[in-house]
């Protein structure tokens, strides 16, 4: 559709022309009128909105894969643990709304060490890059059937496969990370508080030294602290 504005610096009015099927409509506040295409002035439009269409018509398998993805989002599907695997929620959403979702990117994070340290909330250990999380494991992944995963990989490629045991290990690792990160943050907070206390103690000592130092001819005489 396109949106037009009539008026000038002191006031104006917005209207929209919308194409539905082969018919154009003029939307003016709460009034909607049919209008022929020749009455839709393209020169007056300041905002144009287009609907993306597939260049190549999707195959039957692609349509089925999209429909199945919508089912995983809309209802709970029972899957045996030995047939359960997990896929990125973001990628599955792209499959539903995009013509081409691209390769399956099933890792929780693709950051390098420099970016991770810039973002913060990481733990330095023997792992490279340092361990960190952008979001929770439970939110990031959607449980799907292994057969559906195999069809997705066959059509779009990518990975890696996250089976149920790997998923459980990721949950345990995330819990451990949260505990360690909390401990790290508490230590950093305590260190900052202790540093602030030390600074205040030094300031108090300097003030007392200034007040108790002997005077000579009305002026204080500098003396070394005991």
GIMO-V136282 format. One record per residue. RES is the residue in one letter. PHI is phi in radians with two decimals (* if undefined). Layout:
# GIMO-V136282
((RES | PHI) (RES | PHI))
This chain:
# GIMO-V136282
((X | *) (X | -2.30) (X | -2.09) (X | -2.16) (X | -2.29) (X | -2.04) (X | 2.34) (X | -2.53) (X | -1.17) (X | -1.71) (X | 2.86) (X | -3.02) (X | -2.63) (X | -1.76) (X | -2.37) (X | -2.34) (X | -1.89) (X | -2.16) (X | -1.74) (X | -2.16) (X | 1.20) (X | -1.86) (X | -1.92) (X | -1.59) (X | -2.28) (X | -1.84) (X | -1.84) (X | -2.25) (X | 0.99) (X | -1.64) (X | -1.93) (X | -2.22) (X | -2.20) (X | -1.28) (X | -2.56) (X | -1.20) (X | -1.06) (X | -1.23) (X | -1.63) (X | -1.71) (X | -1.35) (X | -1.28) (X | -1.27) (X | -1.63) (X | -1.37) (X | -1.96) (X | -2.46) (X | -2.05) (X | -2.14) (X | -2.03) (X | -1.72) (X | -1.25) (X | -2.17) (X | -1.21) (X | -1.22) (X | -1.97) (X | -1.08) (X | -1.24) (X | -1.34) (X | -1.11) (X | -1.19) (X | -1.14) (X | -1.10) (X | -1.15) (X | -1.10) (X | -1.13) (X | -1.10) (X | -1.15) (X | -1.06) (X | -1.09) (X | -1.15) (X | -1.13) (X | -1.40) (X | -1.58) (X | -2.63) (X | -1.44) (X | -1.97) (X | -1.32) (X | -2.32) (X | -1.05) (X | -1.02) (X | -1.31) (X | -1.97) (X | -1.71) (X | -2.42) (X | -2.32) (X | -2.31) (X | -1.00) (X | -1.06) (X | -1.11) (X | -1.17) (X | -1.10) (X | -1.13) (X | -1.09) (X | -1.07) (X | -1.27) (X | -1.76) (X | -1.92) (X | -1.18) (X | -2.26) (X | -1.33) (X | 1.40) (X | -1.06) (X | -1.25) (X | -1.84) (X | -1.84) (X | -1.43) (X | -1.25) (X | -2.64) (X | -2.14) (X | -1.31) (X | -1.62) (X | -1.08) (X | -1.09) (X | -1.17) (X | -1.06) (X | -1.20) (X | -1.25) (X | -1.31) (X | 1.44) (X | 0.96) (X | -2.30) (X | -2.18) (X | -1.35) (X | -2.57) (X | -1.36) (X | -1.42) (X | -2.26) (X | -1.31) (X | -1.00) (X | -1.24) (X | -2.83) (X | -2.38) (X | -1.52) (X | -2.69) (X | -1.36) (X | -1.08) (X | -1.08) (X | -1.34) (X | -1.17) (X | -1.86) (X | -2.02) (X | -1.30) (X | -2.35) (X | -1.37) (X | -1.05) (X | -1.07) (X | -1.17) (X | -1.03) (X | -1.04) (X | -1.17) (X | -1.13) (X | -1.12) (X | -1.10) (X | -1.57) (X | -2.10) (X | 1.32) (X | 1.74) (X | 2.70) (X | -1.54) (X | -1.27) (X | -1.98) (X | -1.46) (X | -1.17) (X | -1.14) (X | -1.09) (X | -1.09) (X | -1.11) (X | -1.14) (X | -1.17) (X | -1.11) (X | -1.12) (X | -1.13) (X | -1.14) (X | -1.06) (X | -1.12) (X | -1.08) (X | -1.08) (X | -1.10) (X | -1.16) (X | -1.16) (X | -1.09) (X | -1.10) (X | -1.09) (X | -1.15) (X | -1.14) (X | -1.11) (X | -1.13) (X | -1.15) (X | -1.11) (X | -1.15) (X | -1.17) (X | -1.12) (X | -1.14) (X | -1.10) (X | -1.15) (X | -1.10) (X | -1.10) (X | -1.13) (X | -1.15) (X | -1.11) (X | -1.13) (X | -1.14) (X | -1.11) (X | -1.11) (X | -1.14) (X | -1.16) (X | -1.12) (X | -1.10) (X | -1.19) (X | -1.31) (X | -1.70) (X | -1.20) (X | -1.13) (X | -1.80) (X | -2.41) (X | 1.01) (X | 1.47) (X | -1.97) (X | -1.33) (X | -1.78) (X | -1.14) (X | -2.43) (X | -1.29) (X | -1.14) (X | -1.11))
